[in-house]
Amino acid sequence: MASLNTGLDIFWFRRDLRISDNKGLFHALKSGNLVQPIFIFDAAILSKLNNTYDRRVSFIYNEVSRLKKELVALGSDLWVFYGEPEQVFKQILSQNKINTLTFNADYEPYGLNRDKTILQWMHNQGIVVQSLCDHLIFEPGEVLKSDGTPYTVFTPFMKTWRSRFSLSRLHSFDATPLYFRLNRTLPISNLCSLESIGFKYSNPLVEPVTVPYGVISQYHKTRDLLGVEYGTSRLSVHLRFGTLSVRQLMQAAWELNETFVNELIWREFYATILFFFPHVAIGNFKPAYDKVLWRNNMREFDAWCNAETGYDIVDAAMVEISETGFMHNRARMIVSGFLTKHLLIDWRLGEAWFAEKLTDYELASNNGGWQWSAGTGCDAAPYFRVFNPTLQAKRYDSDGCYVRKWLGNRIIKPPAIVDHTLARNRCIEVFRHALKGDF
C-alpha cells in the first residue's frame, strides 16, 4: 500500500458502489482535503457465508473492479482491503495520517455495531467521522408518529412519509467538479483475487444499471404478472449494493407511477422496523407468535428447497431462484406463504435459505417479507390468509408461461406434498390455538 500524504481524508465505500450521486463521496470531496477512496471485503461478514460460489460476492467483486477502473481513469485509485474493518483501519493509520473518515450509513444491526466501534476508535485517534444517509430517502427516525414512536403499520407510515416528502430530497450530489480532490496515487495498487478471500466466481446474472422508465410507467399493471419478463424493474440488487442511487430511481417513480413509489416506501418502512426493533432479525415481531408450534418437517423443507412440492407455481419459483439468484416478488409471496402456512415450517428457515440464494438479499426487506407471509410480523398477512397456490397460478400465470420457462425440462412431476384444504385448515387451527394459548 502506498503511503498517504499528510492531511488526507478517507472515503469508505460500502453499500454505495458508485461515483455518481453518492452523497458521502460528495461531502468527503467538498471538505477541501484530498480524498482517498477505499473498500473493505469485510471478513466478519464473508466468514458467515456458506457457499464459495456466492453470487453476491461475485457481484460485489465485479462492481469493486469497475469502481476501481473508474477511479484510476480519474487519476486516482481505489484501495481494496480484506479483513475486519477495525484491523484494516489500524493498519492504515499505523503507516499514515488522516483527518477525516466519511461513509454512508448502514442501519442494519451488524453495520450499526461495526460503525459504533469504528467511530469510537477513530475518535480516540483524533479523527473526525462523518456518516451520511444515502441508500434511503428518509433515514430511520425521520418518519415517526406524533408522539415520537415508530410506526408499525405501513399505511400511516406511508402517509406521513408522503406528507414530509419534497422534491428537494431527491437532490443529486454531483461530485464531478470536485474530482480534482481525489488523491493522485501512483503506482496503482493491485486488486486482490476472489480466490484470495476464499471465493470462486459465480455469474451473478444481474440486469445492467439503467432506470427502465417504460417498465416503471406500467408497473401497476404488470408487477404481479409472473410471465411478463420485464413487468418489474429488477433493480433490487442495485439498490441493495448502491450501484444505483435511490434518489434517481425515486425521481423516475415520482413522475411516473405511484405504485412504484409505494414499493420504495415499503423498503424504507422495513428498514425503519429493523432499526427500532432489531430483535426481528432473529425473532417474531409479535411475541404472541412465539407460541406457534412449527412442524419443521425437514424432509418437506428439502422438497421445498429442491422444487419438489408438486405445486408447479411453487416449484417454478424455486428453480428460478436456484438458477438465477433472483425471484419475482409475487413468487416470493407464494413460496414463503406455502412454506410457513401449508407446511408449517418456521419462517426463519426460509428466510435464511433466501439469504443464501438471493443476489439482492437485504436483511430488512427479506425479513419483513417473510414475517409478513408468516403472519408474525408488523402489518402482516393474518394467519387465516392462506394463499391457494393453484389459484395464484391461474391469476398471475394464466397462460403458464412462467411455469413452462422454469419447469419445461421436468420429466416427472412429483405428487403434491400436501393437500391445500387440509393444509389451510391445519394452519388456522395451529395458529388459533397458539394465539389463544390453547394447547
KADAMO-V862428 format. One record per residue. N is the residue number from 1. RES is the residue in one letter. SS is DSSP state (H for helix, E for strand, - for the rest). OMEGA is omega in whole degrees, -180 to 180 (none if undefined). NEAR is the number of other ideal C-beta (glycine too) atoms within 12 Angstrom. Layout:
# KADAMO-V862428
N,RES,SS,OMEGA,NEAR
N,RES,SS,OMEGA,NEAR
This chain:
# KADAMO-V862428
1,M,-,178,22
2,A,-,-179,20
3,S,-,174,19
4,L,-,174,29
5,N,-,179,19
6,T,-,175,13
7,G,-,178,20
8,L,E,171,37
9,D,E,178,38
10,I,E,167,44
11,F,E,-175,46
12,W,E,174,45
13,F,E,176,41
14,R,-,177,42
15,R,-,-177,42
16,D,-,-169,44
17,L,-,178,40
18,R,-,175,37
19,I,-,-175,38
20,S,-,177,25
21,D,-,178,31
22,N,-,-173,43
23,K,H,-179,38
24,G,H,179,41
25,L,H,179,47
26,F,H,-177,33
27,H,H,176,29
28,A,H,-179,44
29,L,H,-178,35
30,K,H,-175,25
31,S,-,176,26
32,G,-,179,16
33,N,-,172,28
34,L,-,-174,29
35,V,E,175,46
36,Q,E,177,40
37,P,E,176,46
38,I,E,171,42
39,F,E,180,39
40,I,E,167,36
41,F,E,-170,33
42,D,E,-178,32
43,A,H,-180,22
44,A,H,177,21
45,I,H,-175,29
46,L,H,-178,25
47,S,-,-178,17
48,K,-,-179,17
49,L,-,-173,27
50,N,-,-171,16
51,N,-,180,22
52,T,-,177,17
53,Y,-,-176,22
54,D,-,-178,32
55,R,H,-179,35
56,R,H,-179,36
57,V,H,177,36
58,S,H,178,30
59,F,H,179,37
60,I,H,-179,40
61,Y,H,177,35
62,N,H,-176,29
63,E,H,176,36
64,V,H,177,37
65,S,H,178,24
66,R,H,-179,25
67,L,H,179,36
68,K,H,180,30
69,K,H,179,18
70,E,H,-179,27
71,L,H,176,37
72,V,H,179,25
73,A,H,178,16
74,L,-,178,27
75,G,-,-180,17
76,S,-,-179,34
77,D,-,171,31
78,L,E,176,38
79,W,E,-175,40
80,V,E,-178,34
81,F,E,171,31
82,Y,E,180,31
83,G,E,176,25
84,E,-,-171,23
85,P,H,-178,36
86,E,H,179,27
87,Q,H,178,21
88,V,H,-180,30
89,F,H,176,34
90,K,H,178,20
91,Q,H,-180,20
92,I,H,-174,32
93,L,H,176,26
94,S,H,-177,15
95,Q,H,-169,17
96,N,-,178,26
97,K,-,175,21
98,I,E,-179,35
99,N,E,-172,28
100,T,E,171,32
101,L,E,179,41
102,T,E,173,42
103,F,E,174,41
104,N,E,-170,37
105,A,-,173,32
106,D,-,-172,40
107,Y,-,177,36
108,E,-,-174,33
109,P,H,-180,23
110,Y,H,-179,23
111,G,H,180,34
112,L,H,180,24
113,N,H,178,19
114,R,H,-176,31
115,D,H,176,31
116,K,H,179,20
117,T,H,-180,22
118,I,H,-178,35
119,L,H,-179,27
120,Q,H,-180,16
121,W,H,178,24
122,M,H,179,31
123,H,H,180,15
124,N,H,178,15
125,Q,-,-179,23
126,G,-,-178,14
127,I,-,179,26
128,V,E,176,20
129,V,E,174,31
130,Q,E,-178,28
131,S,E,-177,31
132,L,E,175,28
133,C,-,-175,28
134,D,-,-173,38
135,H,-,172,43
136,L,-,175,42
137,I,-,173,38
138,F,-,177,35
139,E,-,179,26
140,P,-,-179,33
141,G,-,178,20
142,E,-,179,23
143,V,-,-176,34
144,L,-,174,22
145,K,-,-180,17
146,S,-,179,10
147,D,-,176,7
148,G,-,178,11
149,T,-,-177,15
150,P,-,173,28
151,Y,-,174,33
152,T,-,175,25
153,V,-,-171,20
154,F,H,-171,27
155,T,H,177,17
156,P,H,175,22
157,F,H,-179,34
158,M,H,-179,28
159,K,H,178,18
160,T,H,177,24
161,W,H,-178,32
162,R,H,-178,23
163,S,H,-178,14
164,R,H,-177,18
165,F,-,170,25
166,S,-,-177,14
167,L,H,177,13
168,S,H,177,11
169,R,H,-176,25
170,L,H,178,25
171,H,-,-180,17
172,S,-,-179,23
173,F,-,-177,29
174,D,-,-177,20
175,A,-,-176,31
176,T,H,-179,18
177,P,H,-176,11
178,L,H,-176,25
179,Y,H,180,26
180,F,H,179,16
181,R,H,172,29
182,L,E,-179,31
183,N,-,176,35
184,R,-,-174,22
185,T,-,174,27
186,L,-,-3,12
187,P,-,179,10
188,I,-,179,21
189,S,-,178,24
190,N,-,175,16
191,L,-,178,27
192,C,-,178,24
193,S,-,175,17
194,L,-,-177,26
195,E,H,-177,15
196,S,H,177,18
197,I,H,171,30
198,G,-,-178,23
199,F,-,176,28
200,K,-,-173,18
201,Y,-,174,20
202,S,-,-177,26
203,N,-,-177,17
204,P,-,176,30
205,L,-,-176,23
206,V,-,177,31
207,E,-,178,26
208,P,-,180,16
209,V,-,173,27
210,T,-,177,20
211,V,-,-176,30
212,P,-,-174,28
213,Y,H,180,20
214,G,H,178,17
215,V,H,-179,30
216,I,H,-178,35
217,S,H,-179,21
218,Q,-,-170,21
219,Y,H,-178,33
220,H,H,-179,21
221,K,H,-169,17
222,T,H,-169,27
223,R,-,-178,28
224,D,-,-175,26
225,L,-,-172,27
226,L,-,-176,39
227,G,-,178,26
228,V,-,-171,24
229,E,-,180,18
230,Y,-,175,21
231,G,-,175,29
232,T,-,-172,33
233,S,-,-176,38
234,R,-,-178,33
235,L,-,-175,37
236,S,H,-180,34
237,V,H,-180,36
238,H,H,173,33
239,L,H,-178,40
240,R,H,-176,39
241,F,-,172,40
242,G,-,174,41
243,T,-,173,39
244,L,-,178,38
245,S,-,177,37
246,V,H,178,43
247,R,H,179,36
248,Q,H,-180,33
249,L,H,179,39
250,M,H,178,40
251,Q,H,179,28
252,A,H,-179,28
253,A,H,-178,34
254,W,H,-179,26
255,E,H,-167,18
256,L,H,-169,23
257,N,-,-178,30
258,E,H,180,19
259,T,H,179,25
260,F,H,176,35
261,V,H,-180,29
262,N,H,177,25
263,E,H,177,32
264,L,H,177,41
265,I,H,174,36
266,W,H,179,31
267,R,H,-180,41
268,E,H,177,43
269,F,H,-180,40
270,Y,H,176,41
271,A,H,178,46
272,T,H,178,41
273,I,H,-179,39
274,L,H,-179,36
275,F,H,-176,34
276,F,H,-179,29
277,F,-,-174,30
278,P,H,179,24
279,H,H,-178,21
280,V,H,180,39
281,A,H,-178,30
282,I,-,-176,19
283,G,-,179,22
284,N,-,174,32
285,F,-,180,33
286,K,-,-176,28
287,P,H,-179,16
288,A,H,-177,20
289,Y,H,174,30
290,D,H,-177,19
291,K,H,179,21
292,V,-,179,34
293,L,-,178,22
294,W,-,179,30
295,R,-,179,23
296,N,-,175,21
297,N,-,-172,19
298,M,H,175,15
299,R,H,178,16
300,E,H,177,30
301,F,H,178,30
302,D,H,178,20
303,A,H,177,27
304,W,H,-180,41
305,C,H,-173,29
306,N,-,177,21
307,A,-,-179,33
308,E,-,180,26
309,T,-,-176,39
310,G,-,173,29
311,Y,-,-171,40
312,D,H,-176,35
313,I,H,177,45
314,V,H,-177,49
315,D,H,178,36
316,A,H,180,40
317,A,H,-179,44
318,M,H,173,41
319,V,H,180,32
320,E,H,-177,33
321,I,H,-179,36
322,S,H,-176,27
323,E,H,-172,22
324,T,H,-174,28
325,G,-,-179,33
326,F,-,172,35
327,M,-,177,40
328,H,-,-174,39
329,N,H,177,37
330,R,H,179,33
331,A,H,178,46
332,R,H,179,39
333,M,H,-178,34
334,I,H,-174,43
335,V,H,179,46
336,S,H,176,45
337,G,H,180,43
338,F,H,-178,46
339,L,H,-173,47
340,T,H,-174,46
341,K,H,176,46
342,H,H,-176,44
343,L,-,-179,44
344,L,-,176,37
345,I,-,-176,41
346,D,-,-179,31
347,W,H,-178,42
348,R,H,177,31
349,L,H,178,28
350,G,H,180,43
351,E,H,179,39
352,A,H,179,26
353,W,H,175,31
354,F,H,-179,37
355,A,H,-180,32
356,E,H,-172,25
357,K,H,-172,35
358,L,-,174,38
359,T,-,-178,39
360,D,-,-175,40
361,Y,-,175,39
362,E,-,-172,35
363,L,H,-174,36
364,A,H,-177,40
365,S,H,180,39
366,N,H,179,39
367,N,H,-180,40
368,G,H,179,38
369,G,H,180,45
370,W,H,179,42
371,Q,H,174,40
372,W,H,-178,38
373,S,H,-178,38
374,A,H,-178,45
375,G,-,-175,36
376,T,-,-173,40
377,G,-,174,41
378,C,-,177,35
379,D,-,-171,26
380,A,-,171,36
381,A,-,-178,27
382,P,-,-174,22
383,Y,-,-178,33
384,F,-,174,18
385,R,-,-178,20
386,V,-,-178,35
387,F,-,171,34
388,N,-,-175,24
389,P,H,179,42
390,T,H,178,24
391,L,H,176,17
392,Q,H,179,33
393,A,H,180,33
394,K,H,-177,17
395,R,H,-171,21
396,Y,H,174,33
397,D,-,-170,35
398,S,-,179,18
399,D,-,178,16
400,G,-,-176,19
401,C,H,-178,22
402,Y,H,180,36
403,V,H,-180,35
404,R,H,-179,19
405,K,H,-173,26
406,W,H,180,31
407,L,H,-175,31
408,G,-,-178,15
409,N,-,-178,14
410,R,-,-177,20
411,I,-,-178,7
412,I,-,178,10
413,K,-,178,18
414,P,-,176,21
415,P,-,179,12
416,A,-,-175,25
417,I,-,180,30
418,V,-,175,31
419,D,-,-175,19
420,H,H,-177,29
421,T,H,177,15
422,L,H,-177,18
423,A,H,-179,31
424,R,H,-179,27
425,N,H,180,19
426,R,H,180,24
427,C,H,-178,38
428,I,H,-179,24
429,E,H,-179,23
430,V,H,-179,32
431,F,H,-179,33
432,R,H,179,23
433,H,H,-180,18
434,A,H,-176,26
435,L,H,177,25
436,K,H,-176,14
437,G,-,-178,12
438,D,-,-180,12
439,F,-,none,12
